[in-house]
Amino acid sequence: MTLSADEIRRAAALLELGRVVAFPTETVYGLGADAENPAAVAQIYAAKGRPSNHPLIVHLAPEADINHWVRDVPDAAKKLIAAFWPGPLTLILKKAPQVPDAATGGQDTIGLRCPSHPVAQALLRAFRQGRGGVAAPSANRFGHVSPTTAQHVKDEFGDDIGDGGRIGMVIDGGQSQVGIESTILDLSRWETHGPVLLRPGHIGADAIAAVIGVEPHLPDAAAPRASGTLDAHYAPRTPVALLPSDELEATVAMLTAAHKRLALLRHSPRTLPSNVVQISLPSTPKGYAHGLYAALRALDGERADLILVEAPPATAAWQGINDRLRRAAHDSAGILIALLADK
């Protein structure tokens, strides 16, 4: 989708005035503000209802000077930047002393990425002539399903958008191509811990290892806090339950016999009762991720007792998707047993 230069200039001007702007990236839509303006960043936290100690990711233009933001850029970071930026990879590094704490959740580390979406790049180049940084978590209420279209953002925030709202403008850049949030890799403790994968995503551990020669480790207790890593996250308002493929038909039959209203998200070609609201996503990781959040939002609107999700394969290619689904279902533990018992 092509936007006029006037729209980009208007959005950049709003950012420079300390306003919040929602904009598209290739992963999901972000809720952006000037990363070096603590009052502007505070508006993101207020709009989302997000705890102020939960760090944000700072988005940079392709030509931006990363050394303005960090103390040191390890060789591993330079290799990953060359391989994957612009793209859906966030690097956690030690922040430079002059960078305000507002966007880092009070930590001495900062998350940086360069998005590949052309609209995001145009905005970042227009904002402070490409030398600024835009702190931007996903453009949704804290913990809810991330938006992958401008309409999702409008559905989420409604009257809080516009001159009288916390969000000055929503830029429509079409549907996000990737569909799930960026991979987050901690390199801030490279000398002592090596690379640590804080959040899986479209760029997998194998691809990272192929570039830097080291397989990323799992998070440890001392790892920096990072966006989207709480146990419960990415959740619709309707309870979510994950179920293996071979248990799907029997469980649907039991729940419908118990007069429960179901919404079903599946990826395998199955014939299931026509009275069950269902969405079928592609059986490939790329296609499934692209449609995941839109599907969860659509099923959430069905006012069902439960969103039943056919669990994807437990392979490396599906790691990012399974991570999001596990967090979406975290607060719904035991829901299946409870629904079947309540006949």
Secondary structure, 3 states (H helix, E strand, C coil): CCCCHHHHHHHHHHHHCCCEEEECCCCCCEEEEECCCHHHHHHHHHHHCCCCCCCCEEEECCCCCHHHCECCCCHHHHHHHHHHCCCCEEEEEEECCCCCCHHHCCCCEEEEECCCCHHHHHHHHHHHHHCCEEECCECCCCCECCCCCHHHHHHHHHHHECCCCCEEEECCCCCCCCCCCCEEEECCCHHHHCCEEEECCCCCHHHHHHHHCCCCECCCCCCCCCCCCCCCCCECCCCEEEECHHHHHHHHHHHHHCCCCEEEEECCCCCCCCCCEEEECCCCHHHHHHHHHHHHHHHHCCCCCEEEEECCCCCHHHHHHHHHHHHHCHHHCCHHHHHHHCC
